Amino acid sequence: MKADQLLKNYAAGVRDFTGVNLSEANLREANLSGIILDKAILDGANLSHANLAHASLIDTDLNGANLSNANLSGSNLSGAILDGAILDGAAMEGANLNHADLTVAKLIDTNLSDADLHEASLIAANLDGADLSGADLTVADLSQANLTQADLNQTNLSGANLDGANIEGTILDENV
């Protein structure tokens, strides 16, 4: 499916695009709030500045996708593959990223407050300045991750792997 066809169908009220192949699609600044893209292929797609609030992206392939400054608030990305994705400045508060693969993802200044990152892979991810306050990172793999200046206030890190992670300047408790 081509991006313009998806946008036309979305404007006509269609919301379920499960399994669609939109590899390398340009959906920059698209309003796709509430869309269902479960098991879709969006590798290398440009979704920067897109509105994907409350979207369902379960098991979606977003390898190398550009999601910088996208709104993913309240979205379900459980099991999504975001290896090498760019999410700088994205709004992802309350998003479900349970078991998501964010290996080497760029999440600079991303808002992940109250997000569910239970058992997520964030190996070598760049979370410089990210807001992870109140997030659930239980059993998450943050080995070699850059958490410089990240806000981890009230974050659940039970069982998380922080081997080799850079936590310089990290906010761990607002009372410290």
C-alpha positions as CSV (number, residue, x, y, z in Angstrom):
1,M,0.0,0.0,0.0
2,K,1.2,3.5,-0.7
3,A,1.2,6.3,1.9
4,D,-1.3,8.4,-0.1
5,Q,-3.8,5.5,-0.3
6,L,-3.5,4.9,3.5
7,L,-4.1,8.6,4.2
8,K,-7.2,8.6,1.8
9,N,-8.6,5.5,3.5
10,Y,-7.9,6.9,7.0
11,A,-9.7,10.1,6.0
12,A,-12.7,8.0,4.9
13,G,-12.9,6.5,8.4
14,V,-10.9,3.3,8.0
15,R,-8.7,2.7,11.0
16,D,-7.6,-1.0,10.8
17,F,-4.5,-1.4,8.6
18,T,-3.2,-4.6,10.2
19,G,-0.3,-6.2,8.4
20,V,0.1,-3.4,5.8
21,N,3.5,-2.9,4.2
22,L,4.5,0.8,4.3
23,S,8.2,0.2,4.1
24,E,10.0,3.6,3.5
25,A,6.6,5.4,3.4
26,N,6.6,9.2,4.0
27,L,3.9,9.9,6.6
28,R,5.6,13.0,8.0
29,E,3.1,15.2,10.0
30,A,0.2,12.8,9.2
31,N,-2.7,12.7,11.7
32,L,-3.2,9.0,12.3
33,S,-4.6,9.1,15.9
34,G,-6.2,5.8,16.9
35,I,-4.9,3.9,13.8
36,I,-4.4,0.2,14.0
37,L,-1.1,-0.9,12.4
38,D,-0.5,-4.2,14.2
39,K,2.1,-6.4,12.5
40,A,2.6,-3.7,9.9
41,I,5.9,-3.1,8.1
42,L,7.1,0.4,8.6
43,D,10.8,-0.1,8.4
44,G,12.6,3.1,7.3
45,A,9.3,5.0,7.2
46,N,9.2,8.8,8.0
47,L,6.7,9.4,10.7
48,S,8.3,12.5,12.1
49,H,5.9,15.0,13.7
50,A,3.0,12.5,13.0
51,N,0.1,12.2,15.4
52,L,-0.1,8.5,16.4
53,A,-1.7,9.1,19.8
54,H,-3.6,6.0,21.0
55,A,-2.4,4.0,18.0
56,S,-2.0,0.2,18.1
57,L,1.4,-0.8,16.8
58,I,1.6,-4.2,18.3
59,D,4.4,-6.4,16.8
60,T,5.0,-3.7,14.2
61,D,8.3,-3.5,12.4
62,L,9.6,0.1,12.8
63,N,13.3,-0.7,12.2
64,G,15.1,2.5,11.3
65,A,11.9,4.5,11.2
66,N,12.0,8.2,11.9
67,L,9.5,9.0,14.7
68,S,11.2,12.2,15.9
69,N,8.8,14.6,17.5
70,A,5.9,12.1,16.9
71,N,3.0,11.9,19.3
72,L,2.7,8.3,20.5
73,S,1.0,9.1,23.8
74,G,-1.1,6.2,25.0
75,S,-0.1,4.1,22.1
76,N,0.4,0.3,22.3
77,L,3.8,-0.7,20.9
78,S,4.0,-4.0,22.7
79,G,6.4,-6.3,20.9
80,A,7.3,-3.6,18.3
81,I,10.7,-3.7,16.7
82,L,12.2,-0.2,16.9
83,D,15.9,-1.3,16.4
84,G,17.8,1.8,15.2
85,A,14.6,3.9,15.2
86,I,14.8,7.7,15.7
87,L,12.4,8.9,18.4
88,D,14.1,12.1,19.5
89,G,11.7,14.5,21.2
90,A,8.7,12.1,20.7
91,A,5.8,12.2,23.2
92,M,5.3,8.7,24.4
93,E,3.9,9.2,27.9
94,G,1.9,6.3,29.0
95,A,2.8,4.2,25.9
96,N,2.9,0.4,26.2
97,L,6.4,-0.7,25.0
98,N,6.2,-4.0,26.9
99,H,8.8,-6.4,25.3
100,A,9.6,-3.8,22.6
101,D,13.0,-3.9,20.9
102,L,14.5,-0.4,21.1
103,T,18.1,-1.6,20.6
104,V,20.3,1.3,19.5
105,A,17.2,3.5,19.3
106,K,17.6,7.3,19.5
107,L,15.3,8.6,22.3
108,I,17.0,11.9,23.1
109,D,14.7,14.2,25.1
110,T,11.8,11.8,24.6
111,N,8.9,11.8,27.0
112,L,8.4,8.3,28.3
113,S,6.9,9.2,31.6
114,D,4.6,6.5,33.0
115,A,5.4,4.3,29.9
116,D,5.4,0.5,30.3
117,L,8.9,-0.7,29.2
118,H,8.6,-4.0,31.1
119,E,11.2,-6.5,29.6
120,A,12.0,-4.0,26.8
121,S,15.4,-4.2,25.1
122,L,17.1,-0.8,25.3
123,I,20.6,-2.1,24.6
124,A,22.9,0.8,23.6
125,A,19.8,3.1,23.3
126,N,20.5,6.8,23.6
127,L,18.1,8.2,26.3
128,D,20.0,11.4,26.8
129,G,17.7,13.8,28.6
130,A,14.7,11.5,28.3
131,D,11.8,11.7,30.8
132,L,11.4,8.2,32.2
133,S,9.7,9.3,35.5
134,G,7.2,6.8,36.7
135,A,8.0,4.4,33.9
136,D,8.0,0.6,34.4
137,L,11.5,-0.7,33.4
138,T,11.3,-4.0,35.3
139,V,13.6,-6.6,33.8
140,A,14.4,-4.2,30.9
141,D,17.8,-4.5,29.3
142,L,19.5,-1.0,29.5
143,S,23.1,-2.4,29.1
144,Q,25.4,0.1,27.4
145,A,22.5,2.7,27.3
146,N,23.1,6.4,27.5
147,L,21.0,7.7,30.4
148,T,22.8,11.0,30.8
149,Q,20.6,13.7,32.3
150,A,17.6,11.3,32.1
151,D,14.8,11.6,34.7
152,L,14.3,8.3,36.4
153,N,12.4,9.7,39.4
154,Q,9.9,7.1,40.7
155,T,10.9,4.7,37.9
156,N,10.7,1.0,38.6
157,L,14.1,-0.5,37.7
158,S,13.5,-3.9,39.5
159,G,15.6,-6.5,37.8
160,A,16.7,-4.1,35.1
161,N,20.2,-4.7,33.5
162,L,22.2,-1.5,33.7
163,D,25.6,-3.0,32.9
164,G,27.8,-0.4,31.2
165,A,25.0,2.2,31.2
166,N,26.0,5.8,31.4
167,I,24.0,7.3,34.3
168,E,26.0,10.6,34.6
169,G,23.7,13.4,35.8
170,T,20.7,11.0,36.0
171,I,17.8,12.1,38.2
172,L,17.0,9.1,40.4
173,D,15.0,10.8,43.2
174,E,13.6,14.3,43.4
175,N,14.5,14.4,47.1
176,V,18.2,13.7,46.5
